[in-house]
Amino acid sequence: MANQELTFAEEEFIVSKTDLKGKITYGNSLFIKMSGYSEHELINQPHNILRHEDMPAVVFKLLWSRIQAGKEIFAYVKNKTRNGDYYWVFAHVTPSFDTNRQISNYHSVRRKPTQKALSVIKPLYATLLQKEKSGGVSASEAALNQILKDKGLSYDEFILSL
């Protein structure tokens, strides 16, 4: 009975940390519960073990370029559980720095997205995914940039306005 949408409470937060290559080094109890994996199965696995096939790659391209540059990013993400169910999150991903101001790891706090935001994000991601299937990530990136230009908004302004 996979492909069921899971949710969590508005006051709950999903937290995880990864190393610089995106391997999971920590997950709070809600992260573990929502994933459907045990903590042992998650630690040292690539975070993309949770990647849902409905997610456009351009979102992760943007996310990685931001955090590797030492900047934070907010993004809506559809994750897949171990058994094929899914859940949506509004993620705030940040780099963590050591005492020499070098990036030491990445930290993500996710909250429950609003239905209003998802009503915008779901069709947007479907469009971007279609562009990727026909023209690759560059076509998806061009489409996203055009949509933002048409709205007169930066990526951050758009995401935070939802």
C-alpha positions as CSV (number, residue, x, y, z in Angstrom):
1,M,0.0,0.0,0.0
2,A,2.8,2.4,-0.9
3,N,2.5,5.9,-2.4
4,Q,0.5,7.1,0.5
5,E,1.1,10.7,1.7
6,L,2.3,10.9,5.3
7,T,2.2,14.1,7.4
8,F,3.4,15.4,10.7
9,A,2.2,18.0,13.1
10,E,2.8,21.7,12.5
11,E,4.7,22.1,15.7
12,E,7.1,19.2,14.9
13,F,10.4,19.6,13.1
14,I,12.4,17.1,11.1
15,V,16.2,17.6,11.7
16,S,19.1,16.0,10.0
17,K,22.8,16.7,9.5
18,T,25.1,15.5,6.7
19,D,28.8,15.5,6.0
20,L,30.2,17.6,3.1
21,K,29.3,14.8,0.7
22,G,25.7,14.6,1.8
23,K,26.0,11.4,3.9
24,I,23.6,11.4,6.9
25,T,25.5,11.9,10.2
26,Y,22.4,12.6,12.4
27,G,18.7,12.4,12.3
28,N,16.2,13.3,15.0
29,S,13.5,10.8,16.0
30,L,10.9,12.3,13.6
31,F,13.4,12.2,10.7
32,I,13.9,8.5,11.4
33,K,10.2,7.8,11.9
34,M,9.1,9.6,8.7
35,S,11.8,7.9,6.6
36,G,10.7,4.4,7.5
37,Y,14.3,3.4,8.0
38,S,16.0,2.6,11.2
39,E,18.7,5.0,12.5
40,H,21.3,2.3,11.8
41,E,20.1,2.1,8.2
42,L,20.2,5.9,7.7
43,I,23.6,6.9,9.3
44,N,26.3,7.2,6.6
45,Q,23.9,6.8,3.8
46,P,23.5,9.5,1.2
47,H,20.7,11.9,2.0
48,N,19.3,11.2,-1.5
49,I,18.2,7.8,-0.2
50,L,15.0,9.8,0.5
51,R,14.8,11.5,-2.9
52,H,11.4,11.2,-4.6
53,E,11.3,10.8,-8.3
54,D,8.8,13.6,-8.6
55,M,11.5,16.1,-7.4
56,P,13.2,18.1,-10.2
57,A,17.0,17.9,-10.1
58,V,17.2,21.6,-10.6
59,V,16.0,22.1,-7.0
60,F,18.9,20.0,-5.7
61,K,21.4,21.7,-8.0
62,L,20.3,25.1,-6.6
63,L,20.4,23.7,-3.0
64,W,23.9,22.3,-3.4
65,S,25.3,25.4,-5.1
66,R,23.9,27.6,-2.3
67,I,25.1,25.5,0.7
68,Q,28.5,24.8,-0.8
69,A,28.9,28.6,-1.2
70,G,28.3,29.0,2.5
71,K,24.7,30.3,2.1
72,E,21.4,29.1,3.5
73,I,18.4,28.0,1.3
74,F,14.8,27.3,1.8
75,A,13.1,24.7,-0.4
76,Y,10.0,22.6,-0.7
77,V,10.9,18.9,-1.0
78,K,9.0,15.8,-1.6
79,N,10.7,12.8,0.2
80,K,10.2,9.1,-0.4
81,T,10.0,6.7,2.5
82,R,11.5,3.2,2.6
83,N,8.2,1.6,1.6
84,G,7.4,4.1,-1.2
85,D,5.2,6.4,0.7
86,Y,6.0,10.2,0.6
87,Y,5.9,13.4,2.6
88,W,6.4,17.0,1.8
89,V,8.6,19.3,3.8
90,F,9.6,23.0,3.8
91,A,13.3,22.7,4.4
92,H,15.8,25.2,5.7
93,V,19.3,24.0,4.9
94,T,22.3,25.7,6.2
95,P,26.1,25.0,6.2
96,S,27.8,24.7,9.6
97,F,31.2,26.2,10.1
98,D,34.3,25.2,12.1
99,T,36.5,27.6,14.1
100,N,38.4,28.5,10.9
101,R,35.2,29.5,9.1
102,Q,35.4,26.4,6.8
103,I,32.2,24.5,6.1
104,S,32.2,21.4,8.3
105,N,28.8,19.9,7.6
106,Y,25.2,20.7,6.6
107,H,22.2,21.0,8.8
108,S,18.5,20.8,7.7
109,V,15.4,21.7,9.7
110,R,12.1,20.8,8.0
111,R,8.6,21.9,8.9
112,K,5.2,21.0,7.6
113,P,4.5,23.0,4.4
114,T,1.1,24.8,4.0
115,Q,-1.4,23.5,1.6
116,K,-1.4,27.0,0.0
117,A,2.4,26.7,-0.7
118,L,2.0,23.1,-2.1
119,S,-0.8,24.3,-4.4
120,V,1.9,26.4,-6.1
121,I,4.9,24.1,-5.7
122,K,3.3,20.9,-7.0
123,P,2.4,22.2,-10.5
124,L,5.7,24.1,-10.7
125,Y,7.7,21.0,-9.9
126,A,5.6,19.0,-12.5
127,T,6.5,21.6,-15.1
128,L,10.2,21.6,-14.2
129,L,10.3,17.8,-14.2
130,Q,8.8,17.7,-17.6
131,K,11.4,20.2,-18.9
132,E,14.1,18.0,-17.4
133,K,12.8,14.9,-19.1
134,S,12.8,16.6,-22.5
135,G,15.8,18.9,-22.2
136,G,17.8,18.1,-19.1
137,V,18.5,20.1,-16.0
138,S,19.6,23.1,-18.0
139,A,16.1,23.3,-19.6
140,S,14.5,23.0,-16.2
141,E,16.8,25.7,-14.8
142,A,16.0,28.0,-17.7
143,A,12.2,27.5,-17.1
144,L,12.6,28.2,-13.4
145,N,14.6,31.4,-14.1
146,Q,12.0,32.5,-16.7
147,I,9.1,31.9,-14.2
148,L,11.0,33.9,-11.5
149,K,11.8,36.7,-14.0
150,D,8.1,36.9,-15.1
151,K,7.1,37.2,-11.4
152,G,9.8,39.8,-10.8
153,L,11.1,37.8,-7.9
154,S,14.3,36.2,-6.8
155,Y,14.2,32.5,-5.9
156,D,14.2,33.4,-2.1
157,E,11.5,36.0,-2.5
158,F,9.3,33.5,-4.4
159,I,9.8,30.7,-1.9
160,L,9.3,32.8,1.2
161,S,6.2,34.4,-0.3
162,L,4.3,31.1,-0.4
